[in-house]
Amino acid sequence: MPSDLDLVAIEAEVRGELDAKFVAREIAIELGRPIIQASSKAIRALHRGEADVARGFMDEARRLVSELDCGLEGHDDLARSPLAYDAVKEYAEAELTAALLLGQPLPLPSEIGVHAVPYLKGLGEAVGEQRRRLLDQLRAGDLDDAERTFGDMEQIHDLLTALDYPDGMTAGLRRTTDVARSLIERSRADLTSTIVQERLRAELSGD
């Protein structure tokens, strides 16, 4: 006996929802790469001391992040997926690295237009950029500046550690925090070794 199920209306409704989600997913894929590229270029420019160039890349990344937010409106699951979060995290890292390297107050998540989770992951990864700065300072013999940089790294880690929420809520922030901790411990060893060597040098030279 032939089936008398009428699936036309069901198919139309689910296709409408899934087609819209597919379009949003393609937007996330299309915009994610240029956001990451612009953010990476901004960080490289910052380390070269080219703050104006970096700002141009960050402004471009922010424009794309805003476009991404509009494209994912109504699709919270995609907006909070690694597909979108990874790109937004890179932008947040660039903005936070800029503030740290330029000695400016850290912007709030709302001030740079990102959600808390990619902001915090970007903050955690900015510790790696601070380590790079610290090593440059040690090579240049700027011990006071290196100690200040190390203090900033510790404060960031303290904040991330204090925000002890389930990984399901924070998209694996705990792992980012653990990586930051390992970078801080290595930086502590580098800083301590350099300070001890400098004191020994000063004692031997009679400074």
C-alpha positions in Angstrom: 0.0 0.0 0.0 1.5 3.4 -1.0 2.3 5.7 1.9 0.1 8.8 2.3 2.7 10.8 4.3 2.8 14.4 3.1 6.4 15.6 3.7 6.4 18.6 1.4 5.6 21.1 4.2 8.2 19.5 6.5 10.9 19.6 3.8 10.1 23.2 3.0 10.4 24.3 6.6 13.6 22.5 7.5 15.2 23.5 4.2 14.4 27.1 4.9 16.1 26.9 8.2 19.1 24.9 7.1 19.6 26.9 3.9 19.8 30.1 6.0 22.3 28.5 8.4 24.4 27.3 5.4 24.6 30.8 4.1 25.7 32.1 7.5 28.3 29.4 7.7 29.7 30.4 4.4 29.9 34.0 5.6 31.9 32.8 8.6 34.3 30.9 6.4 34.7 33.8 3.9 35.3 36.4 6.6 37.3 34.4 9.1 40.5 34.2 7.0 40.9 37.9 6.3 40.2 38.8 9.9 43.0 36.4 11.0 45.3 37.8 8.4 44.7 41.4 9.2 45.1 40.7 12.9 48.4 38.8 12.4 49.7 41.6 10.2 48.8 44.1 13.0 50.7 42.2 15.6 53.8 41.9 13.4 53.7 45.7 12.7 53.4 46.4 16.4 56.6 44.4 17.1 58.3 46.4 14.4 57.2 49.6 16.2 54.8 50.6 13.3 51.8 51.5 15.5 50.0 53.4 12.7 50.3 50.6 10.3 49.1 48.2 12.9 46.1 50.4 13.6 45.1 50.3 9.9 45.1 46.5 10.0 43.1 46.4 13.3 40.5 48.8 11.9 40.1 46.5 8.9 39.8 43.5 11.1 37.2 45.3 13.3 35.2 46.2 10.2 35.2 42.5 9.1 34.2 41.4 12.6 31.2 43.7 12.5 30.3 42.3 9.1 30.7 38.8 10.6 28.4 39.6 13.5 25.7 40.9 11.1 26.1 37.8 8.9 25.6 35.4 11.9 22.7 37.3 13.4 20.1 34.8 14.4 22.6 31.9 14.4 24.0 31.9 17.9 25.4 28.4 17.5 27.6 29.5 14.6 28.5 32.8 16.3 29.9 30.8 19.3 31.6 28.1 17.3 35.3 27.8 16.6 34.6 28.9 13.0 33.8 32.4 14.2 35.4 32.5 17.7 38.9 31.7 16.3 38.8 34.7 14.0 37.4 37.1 16.6 39.9 35.9 19.1 42.8 36.8 16.8 41.3 40.3 16.4 41.0 40.7 20.2 44.6 39.5 20.6 45.8 42.2 18.2 43.9 45.0 20.1 45.1 43.8 23.5 48.7 43.3 22.3 48.6 46.9 21.0 47.4 48.2 24.3 50.1 46.3 26.2 53.0 47.2 23.9 52.0 50.9 23.7 51.4 51.1 27.5 47.7 51.9 27.1 44.8 50.7 29.3 43.4 47.4 28.1 40.1 47.9 26.2 36.9 46.3 27.5 35.3 43.6 25.3 32.4 46.0 24.6 34.9 48.7 23.5 36.3 46.5 20.7 33.0 44.8 19.9 33.7 41.2 20.9 32.2 38.7 23.3 33.8 37.7 26.6 35.1 34.3 25.5 37.1 35.3 22.4 38.3 38.4 24.3 39.7 36.3 27.2 41.3 33.8 24.8 42.9 36.7 22.9 44.1 38.1 26.2 45.7 34.7 27.1 47.4 34.5 23.8 48.7 38.1 24.2 50.9 36.7 26.9 52.9 35.0 24.2 53.4 38.4 22.5 54.5 39.8 25.9 57.0 37.1 26.2 58.4 38.1 22.8 58.6 41.6 24.1 60.3 40.6 27.3 63.0 38.6 25.4 63.7 41.7 23.2 64.0 43.8 26.4 66.4 41.3 28.0 68.6 41.3 24.9 68.6 45.1 25.0 69.5 45.1 28.7 66.3 46.8 29.7 65.8 44.9 32.9 63.4 47.4 34.5 61.1 47.3 31.5 61.4 43.5 31.3 60.3 43.2 35.0 57.3 45.4 34.2 56.4 43.3 31.2 56.7 40.2 33.4 54.4 41.8 36.0 51.8 42.4 33.3 52.0 38.8 32.2 51.4 37.6 35.7 48.4 39.9 36.3 46.8 38.6 33.1 47.4 35.0 34.2 45.9 35.8 37.6 42.7 37.1 36.0 42.4 34.1 33.7 42.9 31.7 36.6 40.3 33.5 38.7 37.7 33.0 35.9 37.2 29.3 36.6 34.1 28.5 34.5 33.4 25.1 32.8 35.2 24.6 29.5 31.9 24.2 27.7 31.2 27.8 28.5 34.6 29.2 27.7 35.6 27.2 24.6 38.7 25.8 26.2 39.9 28.9 28.0 41.6 26.6 30.6 44.0 25.3 28.0 44.9 28.9 26.9 45.5 29.7 30.6 47.8 26.6 31.0 49.8 27.7 27.9 50.1 31.2 29.4 51.3 29.7 32.7 54.1 27.8 30.9 55.2 30.9 29.0 55.3 32.8 32.3 57.4 30.2 34.0 59.9 30.2 31.1 60.0 34.0 31.2 60.5 33.9 35.0 63.6 31.7 34.4 64.9 33.9 31.6 64.4 37.1 33.7 65.9 35.6 36.8 69.0 34.3 35.0 69.6 37.6 33.3 69.2 39.5 36.6 71.7 37.2 38.4 74.2 37.5 35.5 73.9 41.3 35.6 74.5 41.4 39.3 77.5 39.1 39.0 78.8 41.3 36.2 78.4 44.4 38.3 80.1 42.8 41.3 83.1 41.7 39.2 83.4 45.1 37.5 83.0 47.0 40.8 80.0 49.0 39.5 
